[in-house]
Structures are given as C-alpha cells and as structure tokens.
C-alpha cells in the first residue's frame, strides 16, 4: 500500500482497520497521555496503559489531565478522559511500575509499543527488554522534546524495529523544561507513527 493510498482512506475505513489493533503505552505523562488521546480519537481498538504515578498540579502544563483530577492515579484519570472522547475503546489500565519482567507480560499481545517515559534509564530498560524478549514488536520512542521553538529539528527516523520521534538532543532540566507545545508535537508524531505502522501493515 502506498502513502498516496493511505491518504485517500476514509475515516470510516481507518477506524474499521484500527479497531482490530492493540497499542501499549508505557508511561502516561506528557508523551503517553497525549499520544493515547490522539490514538483514541482515531478509533484504535485497545489501549494498554501503565504508570505508577498520580496527577500533580505541576503536570497540568503538558499532560492530558484536569485540575479536578489532581491526586488521582494517572491511569485512572486518563481512562476517564479517553472514555469521554471515545467510550467504545477498550482500555486496560495498570497502576504499576514497569520493569523487565512485567513489561513482557503486559505488552506481549500488543501490535505496537509506545515508549513514553521521562527518565533515560527507564527508556533504556524498555528498549533493551523489548529488543531481547519481544524483538518482533515495533517500538515507537519519544526522544528530545524539552524547551520551546526549534520546530525544524523535531524529526522522525526508523532503525529496524525502533521508530524514534523527537529532536534526540534536548534533555529536560530546570532551565529547559518540557512544555505543552513541543511535548504535544512529539506525542502526536508518535501517534502518527503508530498509524503509519498499523495502516500500512508494517507488522
């Protein structure tokens, strides 16, 4: 299927295909919550979301949560928000800290896995675990989205079964915080990459 053919699919055709797929999202902060919402709006069939954190007021500058959800488990709050958008979606939520063992158990039946961690060591752990234990699974990474501006350096590249979204250089720091515009750009690029994989049947 060519890119041109993909672009002329109707929304009903897209939803009809996507409803058969399962996407796993590891971490539901800035990247994960926004990516999950974008996928839900397109009609993905099942989302498996995992995180062990709760919603803080400081999250509201970039994450898909609301002020009255402060103190809730992020997975519960995100499930609530997604169901308001698309009540037909199947959401499997796990309030858990991911590690080398449970990643395999939780995401082994996914068609695509989205990496959406804040910490570099967690990103590394997920990538190494999936490459070792789930080598056939496409992994869509978010890497480099801190700060503002510099739209031109946010990019996408593929390295075998890894799909990398972001500028790959900007690290989060107090003087270079993650803000909604760039985080949203990368999260939506991740969601768009998931669609490209699923709709072009790169599995």
C-alpha positions as CSV (number, residue, x, y, z in Angstrom):
1,X,0.0,0.0,0.0
2,X,1.5,3.4,-1.0
3,X,1.4,6.6,1.0
4,X,-1.0,8.0,-1.5
5,X,-3.4,5.2,-1.0
6,X,-3.1,5.7,2.8
7,X,-4.1,9.3,2.4
8,X,-7.3,8.7,0.5
9,X,-8.7,6.2,3.0
10,X,-12.0,7.5,4.6
11,X,-12.2,8.0,8.3
12,X,-14.6,5.1,8.5
13,X,-12.2,2.8,6.7
14,X,-9.4,3.9,9.0
15,X,-11.5,3.2,12.1
16,X,-12.6,-0.1,10.7
17,X,-8.9,-1.2,10.4
18,X,-7.7,0.3,13.7
19,X,-10.4,-1.2,15.9
20,X,-8.6,-4.6,15.4
21,X,-5.3,-3.4,16.9
22,X,-3.9,-3.1,20.4
23,X,-1.3,-0.5,21.3
24,X,0.6,-0.5,24.5
25,X,1.7,2.8,26.1
26,X,4.5,2.7,28.7
27,X,4.1,5.8,30.9
28,X,1.2,8.2,30.7
29,X,2.8,11.6,31.5
30,X,3.3,14.3,28.9
31,X,4.0,12.0,25.9
32,X,1.9,9.0,26.9
33,X,-1.3,10.8,27.9
34,X,-1.3,13.0,24.7
35,X,-0.4,10.0,22.5
36,X,-3.1,7.9,24.0
37,X,-5.7,10.6,23.4
38,X,-4.7,11.1,19.8
39,X,-4.9,7.3,19.2
40,X,-8.3,7.1,20.9
41,X,-9.6,9.9,18.6
42,X,-8.6,7.8,15.5
43,X,-10.5,4.7,16.7
44,X,-7.8,2.4,17.9
45,X,-9.4,-0.8,19.3
46,X,-7.5,-1.4,22.6
47,X,-5.0,0.7,24.6
48,X,-2.9,-0.9,27.4
49,X,-1.7,2.0,29.6
50,X,0.7,1.6,32.5
51,X,2.0,4.1,35.1
52,X,2.6,4.2,38.9
53,X,2.3,7.9,39.4
54,X,-0.6,10.2,40.4
55,X,-1.6,13.5,38.9
56,X,0.1,16.6,40.3
57,X,-0.7,20.3,39.6
58,X,2.7,20.6,38.0
59,X,1.7,18.0,35.4
60,X,-1.1,20.2,34.0
61,X,1.2,22.3,31.9
62,X,1.7,19.5,29.4
63,X,-0.2,16.3,30.4
64,X,-3.8,15.4,29.4
65,X,-5.3,15.8,32.8
66,X,-7.5,18.4,34.6
67,X,-7.4,20.3,37.8
68,X,-10.1,18.3,39.5
69,X,-8.1,15.1,38.8
70,X,-5.2,16.2,41.0
71,X,-4.4,13.3,43.3
72,X,-5.9,10.6,41.1
73,X,-3.9,7.8,39.7
74,X,-2.8,8.9,36.2
75,X,-4.0,5.7,34.6
76,X,-7.5,6.2,36.2
77,X,-7.7,9.8,35.2
78,X,-6.5,9.1,31.6
79,X,-9.0,6.2,31.3
80,X,-11.8,8.6,32.4
81,X,-10.8,11.3,29.9
82,X,-10.4,8.9,27.0
83,X,-13.8,7.3,27.7
84,X,-15.4,10.8,27.5
85,X,-13.9,11.1,24.0
86,X,-14.4,7.5,22.7
87,X,-16.5,5.3,25.0
88,X,-16.1,2.4,22.6
89,X,-12.4,2.0,23.1
90,X,-11.1,-0.9,25.3
91,X,-8.7,0.5,27.9
92,X,-6.6,-1.8,30.0
93,X,-5.0,0.2,32.8
94,X,-2.2,-0.9,35.1
95,X,-1.2,1.1,38.1
96,X,2.3,-0.4,38.3
97,X,5.9,0.5,37.9
98,X,7.2,-1.2,34.8
99,X,10.3,-3.4,34.9
100,X,12.0,-6.1,32.8
101,X,9.5,-8.8,33.8
102,X,6.1,-7.1,33.8
103,X,6.8,-5.3,30.5
104,X,6.8,-8.6,28.7
105,X,3.7,-9.9,30.5
106,X,1.7,-6.7,30.0
107,X,2.7,-5.9,26.4
108,X,3.3,-9.2,24.7
109,X,0.0,-9.1,22.8
110,X,0.3,-5.6,21.6
111,X,0.8,-4.8,17.9
112,X,2.9,-1.7,18.7
113,X,4.5,-0.4,21.9
114,X,4.9,3.3,22.6
115,X,7.7,4.3,25.0
116,X,6.7,7.4,26.9
117,X,9.0,7.6,30.0
118,X,10.6,10.7,31.5
119,X,13.7,9.0,32.8
120,X,16.6,7.9,30.5
121,X,17.2,4.8,32.5
122,X,13.6,3.7,32.1
123,X,13.7,4.3,28.3
124,X,16.9,2.2,28.1
125,X,15.3,-0.6,30.2
126,X,12.2,-0.8,28.0
127,X,14.2,-0.7,24.7
128,X,16.6,-3.4,25.9
129,X,13.8,-5.6,27.3
130,X,11.7,-5.4,24.1
131,X,14.6,-6.0,21.8
132,X,15.6,-9.0,23.8
133,X,12.2,-10.5,24.7
134,X,9.8,-9.0,22.2
135,X,12.0,-8.5,19.1
136,X,9.2,-8.6,16.6
137,X,7.3,-5.7,18.3
138,X,7.6,-2.2,16.7
139,X,8.6,0.3,19.4
140,X,7.8,4.0,19.0
141,X,10.2,6.1,21.1
142,X,10.0,9.8,22.2
143,X,13.4,11.3,22.5
144,X,14.1,15.0,22.8
145,X,11.2,17.4,23.3
146,X,12.2,19.8,26.1
147,X,12.0,23.6,25.7
148,X,10.2,25.6,23.0
149,X,10.6,26.7,19.4
150,X,13.0,24.9,17.0
151,X,10.2,23.1,15.2
152,X,12.7,22.4,12.4
153,X,14.8,20.0,14.4
154,X,11.9,17.7,15.6
155,X,12.1,14.7,13.3
156,X,11.4,11.0,12.8
157,X,13.7,8.2,11.9
158,X,13.5,4.4,11.8
159,X,16.2,2.0,12.9
160,X,14.9,-1.5,12.2
161,X,12.0,-2.1,14.6
162,X,12.7,1.2,16.5
163,X,10.8,4.4,15.4
164,X,12.3,7.5,17.0
165,X,10.4,10.7,17.4
166,X,11.8,14.0,18.7
167,X,14.9,16.1,18.3
168,X,17.1,13.5,20.0
169,X,19.2,16.2,21.8
170,X,17.1,18.4,24.2
171,X,17.3,17.0,27.7
172,X,14.8,18.0,30.3
173,X,16.3,20.3,33.0
174,X,15.1,23.1,35.3
175,X,16.3,25.7,32.8
176,X,14.9,23.6,29.9
177,X,11.5,22.3,31.0
178,X,9.1,20.2,29.0
179,X,6.3,22.4,27.8
180,X,3.0,21.5,26.1
181,X,3.7,22.6,22.5
182,X,6.9,20.6,21.9
183,X,5.7,17.6,24.1
184,X,2.5,17.6,22.2
185,X,4.3,17.7,18.8
186,X,6.3,14.6,19.7
187,X,3.4,12.8,21.3
188,X,1.3,13.3,18.2
189,X,4.2,12.3,16.0
190,X,4.4,9.1,18.0
191,X,0.7,8.5,17.5
192,X,1.0,9.3,13.8
193,X,3.9,6.8,13.5
194,X,1.7,4.2,15.2
195,X,-0.9,4.8,12.5
196,X,1.7,4.5,9.7
197,X,2.8,1.2,11.1
198,X,-0.7,-0.2,11.5
199,X,-2.4,1.2,8.4
200,X,0.4,0.2,6.1
201,X,0.6,-3.1,7.9
202,X,4.3,-2.9,8.7
203,X,3.9,-5.8,11.1
